Amino acid sequence: MLKEYLEKNYGYNEPIFINEIRLDGLNDNALRQYFKRMLKSGDLVRFDTGIYYLPKASRLLKKVI
């Protein structure tokens, strides 16, 4: 649910500011937990405090850049 929302609204390798995201049915604590799970699985990368991005895998290297 959250990953699809982020892909649709932000795309890959674009900054995502966590304080700008408001989803119906998700409070701030739940949102932070979703982000934490996505970080752990590698679906999301932290750039700085409160700033994240969805990494896009390189076709040549087959890893996230």
All heavy atoms as TSV, in Angstrom:
chain	resi	resn	atom	element	x	y	z
A	1	MET	N	N	0.813	-1.178	0.000
A	1	MET	CA	C	0.000	0.000	0.000
A	1	MET	C	C	0.868	1.258	0.000
A	1	MET	O	O	0.746	2.092	-0.888
A	1	MET	CB	C	-0.914	-0.025	1.226
A	1	MET	CG	C	-1.682	1.257	1.426
A	1	MET	SD	S	-2.721	1.187	2.872
A	1	MET	CE	C	-1.912	2.393	3.881
A	2	LEU	N	N	1.760	1.384	0.955
A	2	LEU	CA	C	2.604	2.577	1.045
A	2	LEU	C	C	3.608	2.629	-0.095
A	2	LEU	O	O	3.825	3.689	-0.684
A	2	LEU	CB	C	3.328	2.616	2.390
A	2	LEU	CG	C	4.243	3.816	2.612
A	2	LEU	CD1	C	3.456	5.125	2.556
A	2	LEU	CD2	C	4.972	3.699	3.930
A	3	LYS	N	N	4.197	1.496	-0.441
A	3	LYS	CA	C	5.180	1.484	-1.521
A	3	LYS	C	C	4.556	1.916	-2.837
A	3	LYS	O	O	5.146	2.704	-3.579
A	3	LYS	CB	C	5.812	0.097	-1.663
A	3	LYS	CG	C	6.910	0.074	-2.693
A	3	LYS	CD	C	7.608	-1.249	-2.752
A	3	LYS	CE	C	8.704	-1.188	-3.801
A	3	LYS	NZ	N	9.396	-2.441	-3.948
A	4	GLU	N	N	3.365	1.427	-3.138
A	4	GLU	CA	C	2.678	1.818	-4.363
A	4	GLU	C	C	2.375	3.318	-4.362
A	4	GLU	O	O	2.506	3.990	-5.381
A	4	GLU	CB	C	1.383	1.022	-4.545
A	4	GLU	CG	C	1.604	-0.434	-4.844
A	4	GLU	CD	C	1.831	-1.270	-3.585
A	4	GLU	OE1	O	1.559	-0.784	-2.465
A	4	GLU	OE2	O	2.311	-2.408	-3.718
A	5	TYR	N	N	1.963	3.839	-3.211
A	5	TYR	CA	C	1.686	5.269	-3.084
A	5	TYR	C	C	2.954	6.084	-3.354
A	5	TYR	O	O	2.922	7.065	-4.095
A	5	TYR	CB	C	1.145	5.574	-1.679
A	5	TYR	CG	C	1.053	7.042	-1.382
A	5	TYR	CD1	C	-0.038	7.794	-1.814
A	5	TYR	CD2	C	2.058	7.691	-0.662
A	5	TYR	CE1	C	-0.118	9.149	-1.544
A	5	TYR	CE2	C	1.985	9.043	-0.399
A	5	TYR	CZ	C	0.891	9.769	-0.829
A	5	TYR	OH	O	0.819	11.113	-0.575
A	6	LEU	N	N	4.077	5.656	-2.776
A	6	LEU	CA	C	5.340	6.374	-2.962
A	6	LEU	C	C	5.816	6.287	-4.412
A	6	LEU	O	O	6.306	7.274	-4.963
A	6	LEU	CB	C	6.405	5.826	-2.012
A	6	LEU	CG	C	6.135	6.028	-0.522
A	6	LEU	CD1	C	7.204	5.332	0.307
A	6	LEU	CD2	C	6.053	7.500	-0.171
A	7	GLU	N	N	5.680	5.122	-5.034
A	7	GLU	CA	C	6.076	4.972	-6.437
A	7	GLU	C	C	5.249	5.882	-7.340
A	7	GLU	O	O	5.772	6.525	-8.244
A	7	GLU	CB	C	5.902	3.525	-6.892
A	7	GLU	CG	C	6.935	2.586	-6.343
A	7	GLU	CD	C	6.646	1.133	-6.687
A	7	GLU	OE1	O	5.531	0.819	-7.169
A	7	GLU	OE2	O	7.543	0.297	-6.467
A	8	LYS	N	N	3.948	5.933	-7.084
A	8	LYS	CA	C	3.045	6.725	-7.918
A	8	LYS	C	C	3.280	8.225	-7.740
A	8	LYS	O	O	3.299	8.969	-8.714
A	8	LYS	CB	C	1.596	6.384	-7.558
A	8	LYS	CG	C	0.579	7.155	-8.350
A	8	LYS	CD	C	-0.820	6.797	-7.925
A	8	LYS	CE	C	-1.826	7.686	-8.642
A	8	LYS	NZ	N	-3.163	7.512	-8.108
A	9	ASN	N	N	3.463	8.670	-6.507
A	9	ASN	CA	C	3.540	10.102	-6.225
A	9	ASN	C	C	4.952	10.678	-6.250
A	9	ASN	O	O	5.109	11.882	-6.461
A	9	ASN	CB	C	2.892	10.413	-4.880
A	9	ASN	CG	C	1.401	10.193	-4.929
A	9	ASN	OD1	O	0.714	10.772	-5.749
A	9	ASN	ND2	N	0.897	9.332	-4.058
A	10	TYR	N	N	5.965	9.853	-6.028
A	10	TYR	CA	C	7.336	10.360	-5.973
A	10	TYR	C	C	8.241	9.749	-7.033
A	10	TYR	O	O	9.143	10.402	-7.521
A	10	TYR	CB	C	7.944	10.124	-4.585
A	10	TYR	CG	C	7.270	10.928	-3.514
A	10	TYR	CD1	C	6.260	10.388	-2.739
A	10	TYR	CD2	C	7.645	12.239	-3.274
A	10	TYR	CE1	C	5.633	11.129	-1.756
A	10	TYR	CE2	C	7.027	12.990	-2.289
A	10	TYR	CZ	C	6.020	12.428	-1.544
A	10	TYR	OH	O	5.405	13.170	-0.573
A	11	GLY	N	N	8.061	8.488	-7.355
A	11	GLY	CA	C	8.935	7.822	-8.314
A	11	GLY	C	C	10.240	7.394	-7.667
A	11	GLY	O	O	10.433	7.515	-6.465
A	12	TYR	N	N	11.142	6.897	-8.493
A	12	TYR	CA	C	12.420	6.392	-8.000
A	12	TYR	C	C	13.463	7.507	-7.967
A	12	TYR	O	O	13.469	8.405	-8.804
A	12	TYR	CB	C	12.921	5.249	-8.889
A	12	TYR	CG	C	12.078	4.003	-8.754
A	12	TYR	CD1	C	11.053	3.735	-9.647
A	12	TYR	CD2	C	12.300	3.118	-7.711
A	12	TYR	CE1	C	10.275	2.599	-9.513
A	12	TYR	CE2	C	11.532	1.983	-7.566
A	12	TYR	CZ	C	10.519	1.729	-8.472
A	12	TYR	OH	O	9.754	0.608	-8.323
A	13	ASN	N	N	14.355	7.409	-6.992
A	13	ASN	CA	C	15.482	8.326	-6.812
A	13	ASN	C	C	15.057	9.783	-6.667
A	13	ASN	O	O	15.795	10.685	-7.028
A	13	ASN	CB	C	16.493	8.181	-7.956
A	13	ASN	CG	C	17.125	6.811	-7.982
A	13	ASN	OD1	O	17.299	6.176	-6.951
A	13	ASN	ND2	N	17.452	6.338	-9.162
A	14	GLU	N	N	13.880	10.003	-6.140
A	14	GLU	CA	C	13.385	11.346	-5.846
A	14	GLU	C	C	13.209	11.477	-4.340
A	14	GLU	O	O	12.819	10.526	-3.671
A	14	GLU	CB	C	12.046	11.598	-6.544
A	14	GLU	CG	C	12.137	11.619	-8.047
A	14	GLU	CD	C	12.959	12.783	-8.573
A	14	GLU	OE1	O	12.925	13.870	-7.971
A	14	GLU	OE2	O	13.652	12.595	-9.593
A	15	PRO	N	N	13.496	12.656	-3.782
A	15	PRO	CA	C	13.389	12.813	-2.331
A	15	PRO	C	C	11.952	12.680	-1.833
A	15	PRO	O	O	11.016	13.177	-2.454
A	15	PRO	CB	C	13.924	14.217	-2.077
A	15	PRO	CG	C	13.796	14.924	-3.369
A	15	PRO	CD	C	13.911	13.884	-4.442
A	16	ILE	N	N	11.819	11.983	-0.717
A	16	ILE	CA	C	10.530	11.803	-0.052
A	16	ILE	C	C	10.694	12.363	1.357
A	16	ILE	O	O	11.511	11.868	2.131
A	16	ILE	CB	C	10.145	10.311	0.023
A	16	ILE	CG1	C	10.054	9.725	-1.377
A	16	ILE	CG2	C	8.840	10.139	0.782
A	16	ILE	CD1	C	9.987	8.206	-1.389
A	17	PHE	N	N	9.931	13.386	1.670
A	17	PHE	CA	C	9.972	13.985	2.999
A	17	PHE	C	C	8.850	13.372	3.824
A	17	PHE	O	O	7.678	13.546	3.510
A	17	PHE	CB	C	9.817	15.501	2.910
A	17	PHE	CG	C	10.916	16.162	2.133
A	17	PHE	CD1	C	10.796	16.398	0.777
A	17	PHE	CD2	C	12.092	16.522	2.779
A	17	PHE	CE1	C	11.818	16.988	0.057
A	17	PHE	CE2	C	13.117	17.118	2.070
A	17	PHE	CZ	C	12.990	17.359	0.713
A	18	ILE	N	N	9.229	12.670	4.884
A	18	ILE	CA	C	8.243	11.924	5.660
A	18	ILE	C	C	7.205	12.847	6.295
A	18	ILE	O	O	6.054	12.472	6.446
A	18	ILE	CB	C	8.934	11.032	6.719
A	18	ILE	CG1	C	7.947	10.020	7.289
A	18	ILE	CG2	C	9.559	11.863	7.805
A	18	ILE	CD1	C	8.569	8.940	8.128
A	19	ASN	N	N	7.576	14.077	6.618
A	19	ASN	CA	C	6.617	14.973	7.267
A	19	ASN	C	C	5.568	15.517	6.292
A	19	ASN	O	O	4.593	16.120	6.715
A	19	ASN	CB	C	7.334	16.119	7.968
A	19	ASN	CG	C	8.162	16.967	7.031
A	19	ASN	OD1	O	8.294	16.653	5.863
A	19	ASN	ND2	N	8.722	18.031	7.558
A	20	GLU	N	N	5.714	15.277	4.989
A	20	GLU	CA	C	4.737	15.721	3.999
A	20	GLU	C	C	3.693	14.661	3.671
A	20	GLU	O	O	2.710	14.946	3.009
A	20	GLU	CB	C	5.437	16.119	2.701
A	20	GLU	CG	C	6.316	17.330	2.812
A	20	GLU	CD	C	7.018	17.657	1.504
A	20	GLU	OE1	O	6.905	16.863	0.538
A	20	GLU	OE2	O	7.682	18.697	1.462
A	21	ILE	N	N	3.897	13.441	4.137
A	21	ILE	CA	C	3.013	12.325	3.773
A	21	ILE	C	C	1.863	12.234	4.758
A	21	ILE	O	O	2.072	12.135	5.969
A	21	ILE	CB	C	3.786	11.003	3.727
A	21	ILE	CG1	C	4.871	11.087	2.664
A	21	ILE	CG2	C	2.850	9.832	3.466
A	21	ILE	CD1	C	5.767	9.901	2.613
A	22	ARG	N	N	0.654	12.275	4.220
A	22	ARG	CA	C	-0.562	12.113	5.013
A	22	ARG	C	C	-1.455	11.113	4.287
A	22	ARG	O	O	-1.901	11.361	3.177
A	22	ARG	CB	C	-1.310	13.435	5.176
A	22	ARG	CG	C	-0.534	14.504	5.883
A	22	ARG	CD	C	-0.422	14.189	7.367
A	22	ARG	NE	N	0.388	15.208	8.032
A	22	ARG	CZ	C	1.587	14.995	8.530
A	22	ARG	NH1	N	2.129	13.804	8.430
A	22	ARG	NH2	N	2.258	15.941	9.135
A	23	LEU	N	N	-1.688	9.981	4.913
A	23	LEU	CA	C	-2.552	8.959	4.338
A	23	LEU	C	C	-3.710	8.691	5.287
A	23	LEU	O	O	-3.518	8.630	6.507
A	23	LEU	CB	C	-1.783	7.660	4.109
A	23	LEU	CG	C	-0.686	7.688	3.051
A	23	LEU	CD1	C	0.104	6.400	3.077
A	23	LEU	CD2	C	-1.292	7.901	1.688
A	24	ASP	N	N	-4.890	8.522	4.728
A	24	ASP	CA	C	-6.059	8.196	5.546
A	24	ASP	C	C	-5.852	6.850	6.224
A	24	ASP	O	O	-5.421	5.887	5.601
A	24	ASP	CB	C	-7.317	8.133	4.677
A	24	ASP	CG	C	-7.702	9.491	4.131
A	24	ASP	OD1	O	-7.335	10.503	4.759
A	24	ASP	OD2	O	-8.369	9.534	3.080
A	25	GLY	N	N	-6.139	6.795	7.498
A	25	GLY	CA	C	-6.028	5.549	8.238
A	25	GLY	C	C	-4.638	5.271	8.796
A	25	GLY	O	O	-4.440	4.265	9.462
A	26	LEU	N	N	-3.661	6.145	8.539
A	26	LEU	CA	C	-2.310	5.960	9.081
A	26	LEU	C	C	-1.925	7.169	9.929
A	26	LEU	O	O	-1.900	8.288	9.437
A	26	LEU	CB	C	-1.277	5.835	7.957
A	26	LEU	CG	C	-1.062	4.501	7.303
A	26	LEU	CD1	C	0.044	4.585	6.266
A	26	LEU	CD2	C	-0.734	3.425	8.301
A	27	ASN	N	N	-1.634	6.905	11.185
A	27	ASN	CA	C	-1.135	8.000	12.007
A	27	ASN	C	C	0.382	8.082	11.858
A	27	ASN	O	O	0.994	7.266	11.166
A	27	ASN	CB	C	-1.561	7.835	13.468
A	27	ASN	CG	C	-1.013	6.572	14.106
A	27	ASN	OD1	O	0.006	6.057	13.694
A	27	ASN	ND2	N	-1.706	6.077	15.118
A	28	ASP	N	N	1.001	9.069	12.477
A	28	ASP	CA	C	2.447	9.276	12.315
A	28	ASP	C	C	3.274	8.086	12.791
A	28	ASP	O	O	4.267	7.729	12.167
A	28	ASP	CB	C	2.887	10.540	13.052
A	28	ASP	CG	C	2.384	11.805	12.377
A	28	ASP	OD1	O	2.015	11.736	11.191
A	28	ASP	OD2	O	2.368	12.855	13.040
A	29	ASN	N	N	2.862	7.468	13.891
A	29	ASN	CA	C	3.612	6.318	14.409
A	29	ASN	C	C	3.555	5.132	13.447
A	29	ASN	O	O	4.567	4.469	13.209
A	29	ASN	CB	C	3.089	5.901	15.779
A	29	ASN	CG	C	3.443	6.904	16.844
A	29	ASN	OD1	O	4.455	7.588	16.750
A	29	ASN	ND2	N	2.588	7.022	17.845
A	30	ALA	N	N	2.401	4.869	12.891
A	30	ALA	CA	C	2.259	3.761	11.938
A	30	ALA	C	C	3.077	4.036	10.684
A	30	ALA	O	O	3.720	3.134	10.147
A	30	ALA	CB	C	0.794	3.559	11.585
A	31	LEU	N	N	3.073	5.279	10.228
A	31	LEU	CA	C	3.846	5.651	9.052
A	31	LEU	C	C	5.339	5.433	9.281
A	31	LEU	O	O	6.026	4.873	8.436
A	31	LEU	CB	C	3.572	7.102	8.676
A	31	LEU	CG	C	4.223	7.612	7.409
A	31	LEU	CD1	C	3.715	6.840	6.199
A	31	LEU	CD2	C	3.986	9.094	7.248
A	32	ARG	N	N	5.833	5.826	10.442
A	32	ARG	CA	C	7.253	5.618	10.761
A	32	ARG	C	C	7.598	4.134	10.823
A	32	ARG	O	O	8.674	3.720	10.385
A	32	ARG	CB	C	7.613	6.315	12.070
A	32	ARG	CG	C	7.771	7.811	11.923
A	32	ARG	CD	C	8.442	8.428	13.133
A	32	ARG	NE	N	7.664	8.277	14.349
A	32	ARG	CZ	C	6.703	9.113	14.754
A	32	ARG	NH1	N	6.414	10.161	14.019
A	32	ARG	NH2	N	6.050	8.905	15.867
A	33	GLN	N	N	6.684	3.322	11.330
A	33	GLN	CA	C	6.926	1.877	11.378
A	33	GLN	C	C	6.985	1.280	9.973
A	33	GLN	O	O	7.829	0.441	9.686
A	33	GLN	CB	C	5.839	1.175	12.201
A	33	GLN	CG	C	5.956	1.416	13.681
A	33	GLN	CD	C	7.267	0.911	14.235
A	33	GLN	OE1	O	7.693	-0.201	13.940
A	33	GLN	NE2	N	7.918	1.737	15.035
A	34	TYR	N	N	6.100	1.734	9.082
A	34	TYR	CA	C	6.152	1.279	7.685
A	34	TYR	C	C	7.474	1.676	7.041
A	34	TYR	O	O	8.086	0.878	6.328
A	34	TYR	CB	C	5.002	1.871	6.873
A	34	TYR	CG	C	3.725	1.073	6.944
A	34	TYR	CD1	C	2.585	1.614	7.526
A	34	TYR	CD2	C	3.652	-0.207	6.411
A	34	TYR	CE1	C	1.407	0.894	7.589
A	34	TYR	CE2	C	2.471	-0.932	6.466
A	34	TYR	CZ	C	1.362	-0.372	7.054
A	34	TYR	OH	O	0.200	-1.088	7.114
A	35	PHE	N	N	7.915	2.909	7.285
A	35	PHE	CA	C	9.193	3.351	6.728
A	35	PHE	C	C	10.338	2.511	7.288
A	35	PHE	O	O	11.241	2.127	6.552
A	35	PHE	CB	C	9.423	4.840	7.028
A	35	PHE	CG	C	8.905	5.752	5.959
A	35	PHE	CD1	C	7.561	5.796	5.646
A	35	PHE	CD2	C	9.763	6.574	5.262
A	35	PHE	CE1	C	7.075	6.626	4.655
A	35	PHE	CE2	C	9.302	7.410	4.271
A	35	PHE	CZ	C	7.953	7.439	3.963
A	36	LYS	N	N	10.290	2.206	8.563
A	36	LYS	CA	C	11.340	1.395	9.188
A	36	LYS	C	C	11.406	0.008	8.554
A	36	LYS	O	O	12.489	-0.492	8.247
A	36	LYS	CB	C	11.065	1.284	10.690
A	36	LYS	CG	C	12.123	0.563	11.458
A	36	LYS	CD	C	11.791	0.557	12.938
A	36	LYS	CE	C	12.820	-0.219	13.728
A	36	LYS	NZ	N	12.501	-0.237	15.163
A	37	ARG	N	N	10.254	-0.601	8.302
A	37	ARG	CA	C	10.215	-1.919	7.663
A	37	ARG	C	C	10.738	-1.856	6.231
A	37	ARG	O	O	11.443	-2.751	5.775
A	37	ARG	CB	C	8.794	-2.472	7.667
A	37	ARG	CG	C	8.343	-2.901	9.028
A	37	ARG	CD	C	6.969	-3.548	8.967
A	37	ARG	NE	N	6.381	-3.515	10.294
A	37	ARG	CZ	C	5.194	-3.015	10.576
A	37	ARG	NH1	N	4.426	-2.539	9.625
A	37	ARG	NH2	N	4.751	-3.012	11.809
A	38	MET	N	N	10.377	-0.798	5.516
A	38	MET	CA	C	10.845	-0.660	4.143
A	38	MET	C	C	12.355	-0.421	4.097
A	38	MET	O	O	13.029	-0.896	3.188
A	38	MET	CB	C	10.096	0.483	3.447
A	38	MET	CG	C	8.641	0.155	3.163
A	38	MET	SD	S	7.739	1.520	2.400
A	38	MET	CE	C	8.513	1.554	0.790
A	39	LEU	N	N	12.893	0.307	5.073
A	39	LEU	CA	C	14.342	0.499	5.157
A	39	LEU	C	C	15.044	-0.834	5.370
A	39	LEU	O	O	16.043	-1.130	4.720
A	39	LEU	CB	C	14.697	1.449	6.298
A	39	LEU	CG	C	14.452	2.924	6.066
A	39	LEU	CD1	C	14.563	3.679	7.378
A	39	LEU	CD2	C	15.451	3.460	5.070
A	40	LYS	N	N	14.517	-1.615	6.295
A	40	LYS	CA	C	15.124	-2.898	6.633
A	40	LYS	C	C	15.104	-3.865	5.446
A	40	LYS	O	O	16.060	-4.604	5.228
A	40	LYS	CB	C	14.395	-3.519	7.822
A	40	LYS	CG	C	15.096	-4.691	8.423
A	40	LYS	CD	C	14.412	-5.126	9.697
A	40	LYS	CE	C	15.196	-6.243	10.336
A	40	LYS	NZ	N	14.597	-6.658	11.609
A	41	SER	N	N	14.037	-3.827	4.653
A	41	SER	CA	C	13.930	-4.740	3.507
A	41	SER	C	C	14.689	-4.233	2.281
A	41	SER	O	O	14.840	-4.964	1.305
A	41	SER	CB	C	12.465	-4.954	3.147
A	41	SER	OG	O	11.911	-3.776	2.610
A	42	GLY	N	N	15.126	-2.969	2.310
A	42	GLY	CA	C	15.865	-2.418	1.181
A	42	GLY	C	C	14.991	-1.737	0.142
A	42	GLY	O	O	15.479	-1.289	-0.892
A	43	ASP	N	N	13.687	-1.647	0.401
A	43	ASP	CA	C	12.773	-0.989	-0.536
A	43	ASP	C	C	12.895	0.528	-0.472
A	43	ASP	O	O	12.437	1.222	-1.385
A	43	ASP	CB	C	11.328	-1.371	-0.236
A	43	ASP	CG	C	11.041	-2.821	-0.547
A	43	ASP	OD1	O	11.725	-3.383	-1.420
A	43	ASP	OD2	O	10.141	-3.401	0.088
A	44	LEU	N	N	13.499	1.035	0.597
A	44	LEU	CA	C	13.618	2.470	0.819
A	44	LEU	C	C	15.004	2.747	1.369
A	44	LEU	O	O	15.572	1.911	2.072
A	44	LEU	CB	C	12.546	2.896	1.824
A	44	LEU	CG	C	12.217	4.360	1.986
A	44	LEU	CD1	C	11.580	4.902	0.710
A	44	LEU	CD2	C	11.250	4.566	3.133
A	45	VAL	N	N	15.557	3.910	1.047
A	45	VAL	CA	C	16.881	4.286	1.530
A	45	VAL	C	C	16.775	5.641	2.215
A	45	VAL	O	O	16.082	6.532	1.727
A	45	VAL	CB	C	17.894	4.377	0.361
A	45	VAL	CG1	C	19.245	4.859	0.840
A	45	VAL	CG2	C	18.025	3.038	-0.332
A	46	ARG	N	N	17.454	5.779	3.351
A	46	ARG	CA	C	17.471	7.060	4.066
A	46	ARG	C	C	18.601	7.914	3.520
A	46	ARG	O	O	19.752	7.504	3.475
A	46	ARG	CB	C	17.688	6.835	5.556
A	46	ARG	CG	C	17.713	8.143	6.335
A	46	ARG	CD	C	17.889	7.913	7.792
A	46	ARG	NE	N	16.774	7.058	8.205
A	46	ARG	CZ	C	16.682	6.499	9.395
A	46	ARG	NH1	N	17.601	6.683	10.291
A	46	ARG	NH2	N	15.663	5.739	9.691
A	47	PHE	N	N	18.254	9.115	3.094
A	47	PHE	CA	C	19.249	10.073	2.627
A	47	PHE	C	C	19.756	10.908	3.791
A	47	PHE	O	O	20.951	11.111	3.952
A	47	PHE	CB	C	18.644	10.975	1.552
A	47	PHE	CG	C	19.596	11.996	1.013
A	47	PHE	CD1	C	20.596	11.626	0.145
A	47	PHE	CD2	C	19.504	13.318	1.395
A	47	PHE	CE1	C	21.497	12.561	-0.338
A	47	PHE	CE2	C	20.387	14.260	0.922
A	47	PHE	CZ	C	21.385	13.883	0.051
A	48	ASP	N	N	18.839	11.378	4.615
A	48	ASP	CA	C	19.143	12.180	5.790
A	48	ASP	C	C	17.936	12.066	6.716
A	48	ASP	O	O	16.947	11.431	6.373
A	48	ASP	CB	C	19.396	13.639	5.382
A	48	ASP	CG	C	20.203	14.418	6.405
A	48	ASP	OD1	O	20.579	13.840	7.442
A	48	ASP	OD2	O	20.462	15.605	6.163
A	49	THR	N	N	17.991	12.714	7.847
A	49	THR	CA	C	16.886	12.645	8.791
A	49	THR	C	C	15.607	13.168	8.145
A	49	THR	O	O	15.545	14.306	7.695
A	49	THR	CB	C	17.199	13.478	10.051
A	49	THR	OG1	O	18.431	13.022	10.597
A	49	THR	CG2	C	16.096	13.356	11.074
A	50	GLY	N	N	14.601	12.310	8.062
A	50	GLY	CA	C	13.318	12.684	7.497
A	50	GLY	C	C	13.263	12.714	5.984
A	50	GLY	O	O	12.223	13.026	5.412
A	51	ILE	N	N	14.378	12.379	5.321
A	51	ILE	CA	C	14.428	12.398	3.856
A	51	ILE	C	C	14.811	11.006	3.365
A	51	ILE	O	O	15.840	10.470	3.744
A	51	ILE	CB	C	15.431	13.440	3.344
A	51	ILE	CG1	C	15.123	14.815	3.903
A	51	ILE	CG2	C	15.421	13.467	1.812
A	51	ILE	CD1	C	16.187	15.842	3.629
A	52	TYR	N	N	13.973	10.447	2.512
A	52	TYR	CA	C	14.160	9.101	1.998
A	52	TYR	C	C	14.016	9.105	0.494
A	52	TYR	O	O	13.599	10.093	-0.100
A	52	TYR	CB	C	13.112	8.158	2.604
A	52	TYR	CG	C	13.151	8.112	4.102
A	52	TYR	CD1	C	12.446	9.029	4.864
A	52	TYR	CD2	C	13.893	7.152	4.757
A	52	TYR	CE1	C	12.481	8.999	6.245
A	52	TYR	CE2	C	13.931	7.097	6.137
A	52	TYR	CZ	C	13.231	8.021	6.881
A	52	TYR	OH	O	13.279	7.977	8.239
A	53	TYR	N	N	14.326	7.976	-0.131
A	53	TYR	CA	C	14.053	7.803	-1.552
A	53	TYR	C	C	13.919	6.324	-1.869
A	53	TYR	O	O	14.423	5.469	-1.143
A	53	TYR	CB	C	15.115	8.466	-2.436
A	53	TYR	CG	C	16.490	7.837	-2.370
A	53	TYR	CD1	C	16.872	6.855	-3.277
A	53	TYR	CD2	C	17.418	8.236	-1.417
A	53	TYR	CE1	C	18.129	6.280	-3.236
A	53	TYR	CE2	C	18.678	7.678	-1.361
A	53	TYR	CZ	C	19.030	6.700	-2.271
A	53	TYR	OH	O	20.281	6.137	-2.210
A	54	LEU	N	N	13.176	6.060	-2.950
A	54	LEU	CA	C	13.045	4.695	-3.449
A	54	LEU	C	C	14.207	4.452	-4.398
A	54	LEU	O	O	14.332	5.146	-5.408
A	54	LEU	CB	C	11.725	4.531	-4.206
A	54	LEU	CG	C	10.458	4.608	-3.373
A	54	LEU	CD1	C	9.240	4.711	-4.277
A	54	LEU	CD2	C	10.348	3.395	-2.484
A	55	PRO	N	N	15.075	3.501	-4.093
A	55	PRO	CA	C	16.231	3.261	-4.966
A	55	PRO	C	C	15.823	2.521	-6.233
A	55	PRO	O	O	14.905	1.716	-6.239
A	55	PRO	CB	C	17.140	2.394	-4.103
A	55	PRO	CG	C	16.202	1.659	-3.212
A	55	PRO	CD	C	15.066	2.615	-2.933
A	56	LYS	N	N	16.509	2.826	-7.309
A	56	LYS	CA	C	16.279	2.131	-8.571
A	56	LYS	C	C	17.535	1.322	-8.886
A	56	LYS	O	O	18.637	1.845	-8.865
A	56	LYS	CB	C	16.003	3.120	-9.686
A	56	LYS	CG	C	15.648	2.443	-10.971
A	56	LYS	CD	C	15.015	3.385	-11.934
A	56	LYS	CE	C	14.577	2.601	-13.141
A	56	LYS	NZ	N	13.449	3.201	-13.789
A	57	ALA	N	N	17.358	0.044	-9.175
A	57	ALA	CA	C	18.489	-0.837	-9.464
A	57	ALA	C	C	19.112	-0.467	-10.814
A	57	ALA	O	O	18.409	-0.162	-11.768
A	57	ALA	CB	C	18.040	-2.285	-9.468
A	58	SER	N	N	20.408	-0.538	-10.870
A	58	SER	CA	C	21.134	-0.280	-12.102
A	58	SER	C	C	21.033	-1.508	-13.004
A	58	SER	O	O	21.179	-2.642	-12.557
A	58	SER	CB	C	22.603	0.005	-11.802
A	58	SER	OG	O	23.388	-0.009	-12.961
A	59	ARG	N	N	20.810	-1.285	-14.288
A	59	ARG	CA	C	20.712	-2.414	-15.221
A	59	ARG	C	C	22.055	-3.092	-15.414
A	59	ARG	O	O	22.147	-4.286	-15.619
A	59	ARG	CB	C	20.188	-1.939	-16.562
A	59	ARG	CG	C	18.705	-1.687	-16.530
A	59	ARG	CD	C	18.196	-1.406	-17.906
A	59	ARG	NE	N	17.956	0.035	-17.967
A	59	ARG	CZ	C	17.838	0.731	-19.057
A	59	ARG	NH1	N	17.960	0.150	-20.220
A	59	ARG	NH2	N	17.595	2.013	-19.018
A	60	LEU	N	N	23.127	-2.335	-15.359
A	60	LEU	CA	C	24.453	-2.910	-15.589
A	60	LEU	C	C	24.985	-3.639	-14.367
A	60	LEU	O	O	25.541	-4.723	-14.480
A	60	LEU	CB	C	25.440	-1.807	-15.988
A	60	LEU	CG	C	25.148	-1.103	-17.303
A	60	LEU	CD1	C	26.127	0.047	-17.499
A	60	LEU	CD2	C	25.251	-2.087	-18.455
A	61	LEU	N	N	24.830	-3.030	-13.220
A	61	LEU	CA	C	25.429	-3.596	-12.017
A	61	LEU	C	C	24.490	-4.507	-11.244
A	61	LEU	O	O	24.901	-5.207	-10.344
A	61	LEU	CB	C	25.911	-2.460	-11.099
A	61	LEU	CG	C	26.944	-1.528	-11.712
A	61	LEU	CD1	C	27.245	-0.400	-10.746
A	61	LEU	CD2	C	28.205	-2.274	-12.064
A	62	LYS	N	N	23.211	-4.461	-11.578
A	62	LYS	CA	C	22.197	-5.275	-10.893
A	62	LYS	C	C	22.143	-5.014	-9.398
A	62	LYS	O	O	21.807	-5.874	-8.608
A	62	LYS	CB	C	22.435	-6.778	-11.130
A	62	LYS	CG	C	22.443	-7.170	-12.564
A	62	LYS	CD	C	21.080	-7.054	-13.158
A	62	LYS	CE	C	21.120	-7.581	-14.581
A	62	LYS	NZ	N	20.146	-7.031	-15.416
A	63	LYS	N	N	22.507	-3.807	-9.009
A	63	LYS	CA	C	22.372	-3.443	-7.602
A	63	LYS	C	C	21.922	-1.993	-7.513
A	63	LYS	O	O	21.964	-1.256	-8.489
A	63	LYS	CB	C	23.668	-3.654	-6.827
A	63	LYS	CG	C	24.806	-2.768	-7.234
A	63	LYS	CD	C	26.019	-3.048	-6.373
A	63	LYS	CE	C	27.134	-2.057	-6.675
A	63	LYS	NZ	N	28.287	-2.271	-5.858
A	64	VAL	N	N	21.495	-1.629	-6.342
A	64	VAL	CA	C	20.956	-0.292	-6.106
A	64	VAL	C	C	22.080	0.731	-6.103
A	64	VAL	O	O	23.138	0.509	-5.517
A	64	VAL	CB	C	20.212	-0.260	-4.769
A	64	VAL	CG1	C	19.752	1.149	-4.445
A	64	VAL	CG2	C	19.046	-1.208	-4.805
A	65	ILE	N	N	21.867	1.824	-6.805
A	65	ILE	CA	C	22.840	2.911	-6.800
A	65	ILE	C	C	22.227	4.151	-6.203
A	65	ILE	O	O	21.055	4.295	-6.106
A	65	ILE	CB	C	23.383	3.205	-8.211
A	65	ILE	CG1	C	22.238	3.506	-9.171
A	65	ILE	CG2	C	24.199	2.046	-8.713
A	65	ILE	CD1	C	22.684	4.033	-10.508
